[in-house]
């Protein structure tokens, strides 16, 4: 993983960086909790495909808000979990709670919890629908927080479209 970060962080793409990128990682005693790069990429792909599939399948239940909420929220959890395989869970959590995206992360996680709570515990379609809408908006806002100046562009676009 260090080779990847070194490769992408250097300003110049030298031949040495390319050679080092494709070299096997130095042999260190493996912890039972560590995964090889190949296994992490496979786990990422599986979680990503599952997340997209569950989000897509949720549209089949558009007129049944409880089922839609379950499928859509589980898809979002899989999508969040997929990125944890790429960068590691602790680094992902640290990235999620940096000052510039802490609020969007908290709203996104709370929206997922409240969507599941209204759909599964309260079993209220009337409350599940607004929570689904909040979750979709929070997922969008959380996603654009990873794009440089993404939230600023989204604000500017919204103010232009709605003349705010």
LOKE-205069 format. One record per residue: residue in three letters; x, y, z of N, C-alpha, C, CB in turn; residue number from 0. Coordinates in Angstrom, 2 decimals. Glycine has a CB too. Example, Ala and Ser with C-alpha at 12.3 -4.5 7.8 and 13.67 -1.06 7.14 Angstrom:
  rest     n_c1     n_c2     n_c3    ca_c1    ca_c2    ca_c3     c_c1     c_c2     c_c3    cb_c1    cb_c2    cb_c3   nr
   ala    13.19    -5.69     7.80    12.30    -4.50     7.80    13.20    -3.30     7.80    11.31    -4.47     9.05    0
   ser    12.85    -2.25     7.08    13.67    -1.06     7.14    12.90     0.03     7.87    14.08    -0.60     5.72    1
REM end
This chain:
  rest     n_c1     n_c2     n_c3    ca_c1    ca_c2    ca_c3     c_c1     c_c2     c_c3    cb_c1    cb_c2    cb_c3   nr
   unk     0.83    -1.18     0.00     0.00     0.00     0.00     0.87     1.24     0.00    -0.94     0.00     1.20    0
   unk     2.02     1.15     0.63     2.94     2.27     0.66     3.42     2.61    -0.74     4.14     1.97     1.57    1
   unk     3.62     1.58    -1.56     4.05     1.81    -2.94     3.00     2.58    -3.72     4.36     0.48    -3.63    2
   unk     1.73     2.29    -3.46     0.66     2.99    -4.16     0.63     4.45    -3.75    -0.70     2.32    -3.87    3
   unk     0.71     4.73    -2.44     0.67     6.11    -2.00     1.89     6.89    -2.49     0.58     6.18    -0.48    4
   unk     3.06     6.25    -2.52     4.25     6.91    -3.03     4.11     7.19    -4.52     5.50     6.05    -2.75    5
   unk     3.57     6.23    -5.24     3.40     6.38    -6.68     2.49     7.55    -7.02     2.84     5.09    -7.29    6
   unk     1.36     7.64    -6.31     0.39     8.67    -6.63     0.72    10.01    -6.00    -0.96     8.24    -6.21    7
   unk     1.50    10.04    -4.93     1.79    11.30    -4.27     2.94    12.05    -4.92     2.09    11.07    -2.83    8
   unk     3.80    11.36    -5.65     4.92    12.06    -6.27     4.44    12.87    -7.46     6.02    11.06    -6.71    9
   unk     5.02    14.04    -7.61     4.61    14.93    -8.69     5.08    14.44   -10.04     5.13    16.32    -8.44   10
   unk     6.19    13.72   -10.06     6.71    13.25   -11.34     6.59    11.74   -11.42     8.17    13.69   -11.53   11
   unk     6.25    11.26   -12.57     6.09     9.82   -12.77     7.41     9.29   -13.32     4.89     9.50   -13.75   12
   unk     8.33     8.97   -12.41     9.61     8.45   -12.87     9.52     6.94   -13.06    10.74     8.81   -11.86   13
   unk    10.48     6.40   -13.78    10.50     4.97   -14.04    10.70     4.18   -12.75    11.61     4.64   -15.04   14
   unk    11.46     4.72   -11.81    11.67     4.04   -10.53    10.35     3.89    -9.77    12.69     4.79    -9.67   15
   unk     9.52     4.94    -9.80     8.23     4.86    -9.12     7.35     3.79    -9.74     7.52     6.20    -9.16   16
   unk     7.37     3.69   -11.05     6.56     2.67   -11.73     7.08     1.28   -11.39     6.58     2.89   -13.26   17
   unk     8.41     1.10   -11.37     8.98    -0.22   -11.02     8.64    -0.58    -9.59    10.50    -0.22   -11.23   18
   unk     8.76     0.38    -8.66     8.46     0.11    -7.26     6.99    -0.20    -7.04     8.87     1.29    -6.40   19
   unk     6.13     0.39    -7.86     4.70     0.15    -7.71     4.36    -1.32    -7.94     3.92     1.02    -8.68   20
   unk     5.03    -1.95    -8.88     4.72    -3.33    -9.23     5.56    -4.35    -8.49     4.90    -3.52   -10.70   21
   unk     6.41    -3.92    -7.58     7.19    -4.84    -6.77     6.32    -5.40    -5.65     8.45    -4.14    -6.19   22
   unk     6.57    -6.64    -5.25     5.79    -7.18    -4.13     6.12    -6.41    -2.86     6.07    -8.68    -3.94   23
   unk     5.16    -6.38    -1.96     5.35    -5.69    -0.69     6.46    -6.37     0.10     4.04    -5.65     0.13   24
   unk     7.19    -5.60     0.90     8.23    -6.23     1.70     7.62    -7.25     2.65     9.02    -5.17     2.50   25
   unk     8.35    -8.33     2.86     7.79    -9.39     3.70     7.86    -8.97     5.16     8.55   -10.72     3.48   26
   unk     6.70    -8.78     5.72     6.58    -8.46     7.13     5.66    -9.51     7.73     6.03    -7.01     7.36   27
   unk     5.82    -9.76     9.01     4.93   -10.75     9.61     3.48   -10.28     9.51     5.31   -10.99    11.08   28
   unk     2.67   -11.09     8.88     1.27   -10.72     8.63     0.43   -10.95     9.87     0.70   -11.52     7.45   29
   unk    -0.36    -9.97    10.17    -1.33   -10.09    11.26    -2.53   -10.86    10.73    -1.75    -8.68    11.81   30
   unk    -3.23   -11.56    11.59    -4.42   -12.27    11.11    -5.50   -11.32    10.62    -4.98   -13.15    12.22   31
   unk    -5.40   -10.03    10.97    -6.41    -9.07    10.57    -6.06    -8.34     9.27    -6.61    -8.07    11.66   32
   unk    -4.85    -8.54     8.74    -4.48    -7.84     7.52    -4.85    -8.68     6.30    -2.98    -7.53     7.52   33
   unk    -5.18    -7.99     5.24    -5.51    -8.64     3.98    -4.50    -8.21     2.93    -6.96    -8.30     3.54   34
   unk    -4.24    -9.08     2.00    -3.36    -8.70     0.90    -4.08    -7.71     0.00    -2.92    -9.95     0.09   35
   unk    -3.33    -7.04    -0.84    -3.92    -6.06    -1.75    -4.96    -6.72    -2.64    -2.83    -5.39    -2.61   36
   unk    -4.66    -7.91    -3.13    -5.60    -8.62    -4.00    -6.90    -8.92    -3.26    -4.97    -9.93    -4.52   37
   unk    -6.81    -9.38    -2.02    -8.02    -9.69    -1.25    -8.81    -8.42    -0.93    -7.66   -10.41     0.05   38
   unk    -8.12    -7.32    -0.67    -8.81    -6.06    -0.38    -9.54    -5.56    -1.62    -7.82    -5.00     0.12   39
   unk    -8.92    -5.68    -2.78    -9.56    -5.23    -4.01   -10.78    -6.11    -4.32    -8.56    -5.26    -5.19   40
   unk   -10.64    -7.41    -4.10   -11.78    -8.32    -4.32   -12.91    -7.99    -3.35   -11.33    -9.81    -4.14   41
   unk   -12.59    -7.77    -2.08   -13.62    -7.43    -1.09   -14.28    -6.10    -1.44   -13.02    -7.37     0.33   42
   unk   -13.47    -5.13    -1.89   -14.01    -3.85    -2.33   -15.00    -4.06    -3.46   -12.87    -2.90    -2.77   43
   unk   -14.61    -4.84    -4.46   -15.47    -5.07    -5.63   -16.77    -5.77    -5.23   -14.73    -5.90    -6.69   44
   unk   -16.67    -6.77    -4.36   -17.86    -7.49    -3.91   -18.82    -6.55    -3.17   -17.47    -8.68    -3.00   45
   unk   -18.28    -5.76    -2.22   -19.12    -4.83    -1.48   -19.70    -3.76    -2.39   -18.33    -4.18    -0.35   46
   unk   -18.91    -3.29    -3.34   -19.40    -2.27    -4.27   -20.54    -2.82    -5.12   -18.25    -1.78    -5.16   47
   unk   -20.36    -4.01    -5.66   -21.41    -4.63    -6.49   -22.66    -4.88    -5.65   -20.90    -5.96    -7.12   48
   unk   -22.48    -5.40    -4.43   -23.64    -5.62    -3.55   -24.35    -4.32    -3.23   -23.20    -6.31    -2.25   49
   unk   -23.59    -3.28    -2.92   -24.18    -1.99    -2.60   -24.97    -1.42    -3.76   -23.11    -1.02    -2.18   50
   unk   -24.39    -1.45    -4.94   -25.09    -0.94    -6.12   -26.32    -1.81    -6.41   -24.14    -0.90    -7.35   51
   unk   -26.17    -3.12    -6.27   -27.30    -4.03    -6.52   -28.45    -3.77    -5.55   -26.85    -5.50    -6.42   52
   unk   -28.14    -3.62    -4.27   -29.20    -3.36    -3.29   -29.85    -1.99    -3.52   -28.65    -3.44    -1.87   53
   unk   -29.06    -0.99    -3.86   -29.65     0.32    -4.17   -30.54     0.24    -5.40   -28.54     1.37    -4.39   54
   unk   -30.09    -0.51    -6.40   -30.90    -0.68    -7.60   -32.17    -1.48    -7.29   -30.09    -1.38    -8.71   55
   unk   -32.03    -2.57    -6.53   -33.20    -3.38    -6.18   -34.21    -2.61    -5.34   -32.76    -4.63    -5.43   56
   unk   -33.73    -1.62    -4.60   -34.65    -0.84    -3.78   -35.68    -0.11    -4.65   -33.89     0.17    -2.92   57
   unk   -35.31     0.23    -5.87   -36.26     0.92    -6.75   -37.45     0.03    -7.12   -35.56     1.39    -8.01   58
   unk   -37.28    -1.28    -7.04   -38.40    -2.18    -7.30   -39.48    -2.06    -6.23   -37.91    -3.63    -7.37   59
   unk   -39.06    -1.57    -5.05   -39.99    -1.43    -3.93   -40.33     0.04    -3.68   -39.39    -2.05    -2.65   60
   unk   -40.33     0.84    -4.74   -40.53     2.27    -4.60   -41.86     2.59    -3.92   -40.48     2.94    -5.95   61
   unk   -42.89     1.81    -4.19   -44.21     2.08    -3.62   -44.43     1.35    -2.29   -45.28     1.68    -4.60   62
   unk   -43.41     0.68    -1.80   -43.44     0.07    -0.48   -42.27     0.66     0.32   -43.34    -1.51    -0.56   63
   unk   -42.50     1.79     0.99   -41.40     2.52     1.63   -40.60     1.70     2.64   -41.93     3.73     2.31   64
   unk   -41.23     0.77     3.33   -40.49    -0.03     4.31   -39.45    -0.91     3.63   -41.45    -0.90     5.14   65
   unk   -39.83    -1.59     2.55   -38.89    -2.44     1.83   -37.84    -1.58     1.12   -39.64    -3.33     0.81   66
   unk   -38.28    -0.45     0.55   -37.34     0.45    -0.10   -36.28     0.91     0.90   -38.08     1.67    -0.70   67
   unk   -36.71     1.28     2.10   -35.78     1.78     3.12   -34.77     0.70     3.50   -36.56     2.24     4.36   68
   unk   -35.23    -0.53     3.66   -34.31    -1.62     4.02   -33.26    -1.85     2.94   -35.09    -2.91     4.27   69
   unk   -33.71    -2.00     1.71   -32.78    -2.28     0.61   -31.84    -1.11     0.36   -33.56    -2.61    -0.67   70
   unk   -32.39     0.10     0.34   -31.56     1.27     0.04   -30.52     1.51     1.14   -32.46     2.52    -0.13   71
   unk   -30.92     1.38     2.39   -29.99     1.60     3.50   -28.92     0.51     3.52   -30.74     1.64     4.84   72
   unk   -29.31    -0.73     3.30   -28.31    -1.80     3.27   -27.33    -1.58     2.12   -28.99    -3.18     3.14   73
   unk   -27.82    -1.10     0.99   -26.94    -0.78    -0.13   -25.95     0.31     0.23   -27.75    -0.35    -1.33   74
   unk   -26.41     1.33     0.95   -25.52     2.40     1.38   -24.47     1.90     2.37   -26.31     3.53     2.01   75
   unk   -24.86     1.01     3.25   -23.90     0.44     4.21   -22.84    -0.37     3.46   -24.63    -0.46     5.25   76
   unk   -23.26    -1.14     2.47   -22.29    -1.90     1.66   -21.34    -0.96     0.91   -23.02    -2.81     0.66   77
   unk   -21.87     0.13     0.38   -21.03     1.08    -0.34   -20.02     1.74     0.59   -21.90     2.16    -1.01   78
   unk   -20.44     2.10     1.79   -19.50     2.64     2.77   -18.46     1.60     3.15   -20.24     3.13     4.03   79
   unk   -18.90     0.36     3.34   -17.98    -0.71     3.70   -16.99    -1.03     2.60   -18.76    -1.96     4.05   80
   unk   -17.39    -0.83     1.36   -16.47    -1.14     0.26   -15.23    -0.26     0.30   -17.18    -0.99    -1.08   81
   unk   -15.41     1.01     0.58   -14.25     1.91     0.61   -13.35     1.60     1.79   -14.69     3.37     0.66   82
   unk   -13.89     1.01     2.83   -13.06     0.64     3.97   -12.05    -0.44     3.62   -13.93     0.18     5.13   83
   unk   -12.39    -1.27     2.64   -11.43    -2.29     2.22   -10.27    -1.68     1.45   -12.12    -3.34     1.36   84
   unk   -10.51    -0.58     0.76    -9.43     0.04    -0.01    -8.45     0.80     0.87   -10.00     0.98    -1.04   85
   unk    -8.96     1.64     1.76    -8.07     2.49     2.54    -7.87     1.99     3.97    -8.62     3.89     2.59   86
   unk    -8.64     1.03     4.40    -8.56     0.52     5.75    -9.63     1.18     6.61    -7.16     0.77     6.34   87
   unk   -10.15     0.44     7.58   -11.27     0.98     8.37   -10.90     2.21     9.19   -11.80    -0.09     9.29   88
   unk    -9.74     2.22     9.82    -9.39     3.35    10.67    -9.12     4.60     9.86    -8.18     3.03    11.52   89
   unk    -8.47     4.45     8.74    -8.21     5.62     7.89    -9.52     6.15     7.31    -7.22     5.26     6.75   90
   unk   -10.42     5.25     6.95   -11.72     5.67     6.43   -12.49     6.44     7.50   -12.54     4.44     5.97   91
   unk   -12.48     5.93     8.73   -13.19     6.62     9.81   -12.55     7.98    10.08   -13.18     5.77    11.10   92
   unk   -11.22     8.04    10.06   -10.54     9.32    10.25   -10.90    10.28     9.12    -9.01     9.13    10.30   93
   unk   -10.98     9.79     7.89   -11.37    10.64     6.76   -12.82    11.12     6.89   -11.19     9.89     5.45   94
   unk   -13.68    10.24     7.39   -15.09    10.59     7.52   -15.30    11.69     8.56   -15.90     9.37     7.89   95
   unk   -14.44    11.73     9.57   -14.63    12.68    10.66   -13.62    13.82    10.65   -14.55    11.96    11.97   96
   unk   -13.07    14.13     9.48   -12.25    15.34     9.38   -13.20    16.53     9.52   -11.45    15.38     8.01   97
   unk   -12.68    17.68     9.95   -13.56    18.82    10.22   -14.43    19.24     9.03   -12.74    19.99    10.65   98
   unk   -13.91    19.13     7.81   -14.70    19.59     6.66   -15.81    18.64     6.25   -13.79    19.80     5.49   99
   unk   -15.82    17.39     6.74   -16.92    16.50     6.38   -17.57    15.83     7.58   -16.42    15.44     5.44  100
   unk   -17.25    16.30     8.79   -17.84    15.69     9.98   -19.36    15.86    10.01   -17.24    16.31    11.24  101
   unk   -19.84    17.05     9.69   -21.29    17.29     9.74   -22.02    16.43     8.71   -21.60    18.78     9.51  102
   unk   -21.50    16.35     7.50   -22.17    15.55     6.48   -22.13    14.06     6.84   -21.53    15.77     5.10  103
   unk   -21.05    13.61     7.46   -20.95    12.22     7.89   -21.98    11.93     8.99   -19.54    11.91     8.40  104
   unk   -22.05    12.81     9.96   -22.99    12.59    11.07   -24.44    12.57    10.57   -22.82    13.69    12.14  105
   unk   -24.78    13.49     9.68   -26.14    13.53     9.15   -26.42    12.28     8.33   -26.35    14.79     8.29  106
   unk   -25.44    11.84     7.55   -25.61    10.64     6.72   -25.82     9.40     7.58   -24.39    10.45     5.81  107
   unk   -24.96     9.21     8.58   -25.10     8.05     9.46   -26.40     8.10    10.26   -23.89     7.96    10.41  108
   unk   -26.74     9.27    10.77   -27.98     9.42    11.53   -29.20     9.18    10.62   -28.07    10.82    12.17  109
   unk   -29.13     9.65     9.38   -30.23     9.43     8.45   -30.42     7.93     8.17   -29.99    10.19     7.14  110
   unk   -29.30     7.20     8.02   -29.43     5.75     7.80   -30.06     5.07     9.01   -28.04     5.13     7.50  111
   unk   -29.60     5.45    10.20   -30.18     4.85    11.42   -31.66     5.18    11.56   -29.42     5.33    12.67  112
   unk   -32.01     6.43    11.33   -33.41     6.83    11.49   -34.29     6.22    10.40   -33.53     8.36    11.46  113
   unk   -33.75     6.03     9.22   -34.52     5.37     8.16   -34.84     3.94     8.56   -33.75     5.39     6.81  114
   unk   -33.83     3.23     9.05   -34.07     1.86     9.50   -35.01     1.83    10.71   -32.75     1.17     9.85  115
   unk   -34.85     2.77    11.63   -35.70     2.81    12.82   -37.17     3.03    12.44   -35.23     3.91    13.79  116
   unk   -37.42     4.01    11.56   -38.81     4.27    11.18   -39.40     3.14    10.35   -38.89     5.57    10.40  117
   unk   -38.57     2.48     9.56   -39.09     1.41     8.70   -39.25     0.09     9.44   -38.17     1.20     7.52  118
   unk   -38.31    -0.24    10.32   -38.33    -1.55    10.96   -38.96    -1.55    12.35   -36.93    -2.09    11.06  119
   unk   -38.63    -0.56    13.16   -39.14    -0.55    14.54   -40.53     0.09    14.60   -38.17     0.21    15.47  120
   unk   -40.63     1.31    14.09   -41.92     1.99    14.12   -42.88     1.46    13.06   -41.73     3.48    13.93  121
   unk   -42.34     0.88    12.01   -43.10     0.35    10.88   -44.08     1.38    10.32   -43.85    -0.91    11.30  122
   unk   -43.57     2.60    10.18   -44.38     3.70     9.72   -43.94     4.12     8.32   -44.31     4.89    10.69  123
   unk   -44.84     3.94     7.37   -44.54     4.39     6.01   -44.50     5.92     5.95   -45.59     3.85     5.02  124
   unk   -45.36     6.55     6.73   -45.44     8.00     6.73   -44.15     8.66     7.22   -46.60     8.45     7.60  125
   unk   -43.47     8.04     8.18   -42.20     8.58     8.67   -41.01     8.08     7.86   -42.01     8.20    10.13  126
   unk   -41.16     6.92     7.24   -40.05     6.36     6.47   -39.77     7.18     5.21   -40.34     4.91     6.08  127
   unk   -40.82     7.70     4.60   -40.64     8.45     3.35   -39.77     9.69     3.54   -41.99     8.86     2.78  128
   unk   -40.05    10.55     4.53   -39.15    11.71     4.70   -37.72    11.31     5.09   -39.71    12.65     5.76  129
   unk   -37.59    10.23     5.85   -36.25     9.79     6.23   -35.48     9.26     5.03   -36.33     8.72     7.33  130
   unk   -36.17     8.63     4.10   -35.52     8.17     2.86   -35.03     9.37     2.07   -36.50     7.31     2.01  131
   unk   -35.86    10.41     2.00   -35.47    11.62     1.27   -34.26    12.28     1.94   -36.65    12.61     1.20  132
   unk   -34.27    12.35     3.26   -33.12    12.92     3.98   -31.88    12.07     3.74   -33.43    13.01     5.51  133
   unk   -32.03    10.75     3.74   -30.89     9.87     3.53   -30.31    10.04     2.13   -31.30     8.41     3.74  134
   unk   -31.15    10.18     1.13   -30.66    10.38    -0.24   -29.89    11.70    -0.33   -31.83    10.36    -1.26  135
   unk   -30.45    12.74     0.25   -29.76    14.04     0.25   -28.45    13.99     1.02   -30.67    15.11     0.83  136
   unk   -28.46    13.31     2.17   -27.25    13.20     2.99   -26.19    12.38     2.26   -27.57    12.57     4.35  137
   unk   -26.60    11.33     1.56   -25.64    10.52     0.80   -25.01    11.36    -0.31   -26.33     9.27     0.21  138
   unk   -25.81    12.18    -0.97   -25.27    13.06    -2.01   -24.27    14.05    -1.40   -26.41    13.82    -2.73  139
   unk   -24.67    14.69    -0.30   -23.81    15.70     0.32   -22.52    15.08     0.84   -24.55    16.41     1.45  140
   unk   -22.62    13.88     1.41   -21.43    13.16     1.89   -20.52    12.82     0.70   -21.84    11.87     2.65  141
   unk   -21.11    12.37    -0.40   -20.32    12.01    -1.58   -19.58    13.20    -2.17   -21.22    11.41    -2.64  142
   unk   -20.24    14.35    -2.28   -19.57    15.51    -2.86   -18.52    16.09    -1.92   -20.57    16.58    -3.22  143
   unk   -18.54    15.69    -0.64   -17.50    16.18     0.28   -16.14    15.60    -0.07   -17.86    15.84     1.73  144
   unk   -16.11    14.51    -0.82   -14.84    13.90    -1.23   -14.31    14.50    -2.54   -15.01    12.40    -1.39  145
   unk   -15.09    15.32    -3.20   -14.65    15.99    -4.42   -14.12    17.36    -4.00   -15.81    16.12    -5.48  146
   unk   -12.90    17.71    -4.41   -12.39    19.03    -4.03   -13.35    20.13    -4.49   -10.99    19.26    -4.63  147
   unk   -13.76    20.95    -3.56   -14.72    22.04    -3.78   -16.08    21.53    -4.23   -14.18    23.03    -4.80  148
   unk   -16.38    20.28    -3.97   -17.65    19.69    -4.41   -18.85    20.30    -3.72   -17.64    18.21    -4.16  149
   unk   -18.75    20.51    -2.41   -19.88    21.09    -1.68   -20.11    22.54    -2.10   -19.65    21.00    -0.17  150
   unk   -19.03    23.26    -2.34   -19.17    24.65    -2.80   -19.84    24.70    -4.17   -17.80    25.35    -2.84  151
   unk   -19.44    23.78    -5.06   -20.06    23.73    -6.39   -21.54    23.35    -6.28   -19.33    22.72    -7.29  152
   unk   -21.87    22.42    -5.39   -23.27    22.02    -5.22   -24.09    23.18    -4.67   -23.37    20.80    -4.27  153
   unk   -23.54    23.94    -3.71   -24.24    25.11    -3.19   -24.46    26.15    -4.29   -23.44    25.74    -2.02  154
   unk   -23.41    26.42    -5.06   -23.52    27.42    -6.13   -24.54    26.99    -7.18   -22.16    27.66    -6.79  155
   unk   -24.53    25.69    -7.52   -25.49    25.19    -8.50   -26.92    25.29    -7.99   -25.17    23.74    -8.86  156
   unk   -27.10    24.97    -6.72   -28.45    25.04    -6.14   -28.93    26.48    -6.07   -28.46    24.40    -4.74  157
   unk   -28.05    27.39    -5.69   -28.48    28.79    -5.61   -28.76    29.36    -6.99   -27.41    29.64    -4.91  158
   unk   -28.03    28.90    -8.01   -28.29    29.35    -9.38   -29.62    28.80    -9.86   -27.15    28.90   -10.33  159
   unk   -29.89    27.52    -9.60   -31.12    26.89   -10.08   -32.36    27.42    -9.37   -31.04    25.40    -9.91  160
   unk   -32.22    27.72    -8.08   -33.37    28.12    -7.29   -33.38    29.61    -6.97   -33.42    27.33    -6.01  161
   unk   -32.44    30.36    -7.55   -32.33    31.82    -7.35   -32.40    32.21    -5.87   -33.43    32.54    -8.12  162
   unk   -31.61    31.52    -5.07   -31.60    31.79    -3.63   -30.66    32.92    -3.32   -31.19    30.55    -2.83  163
REM end
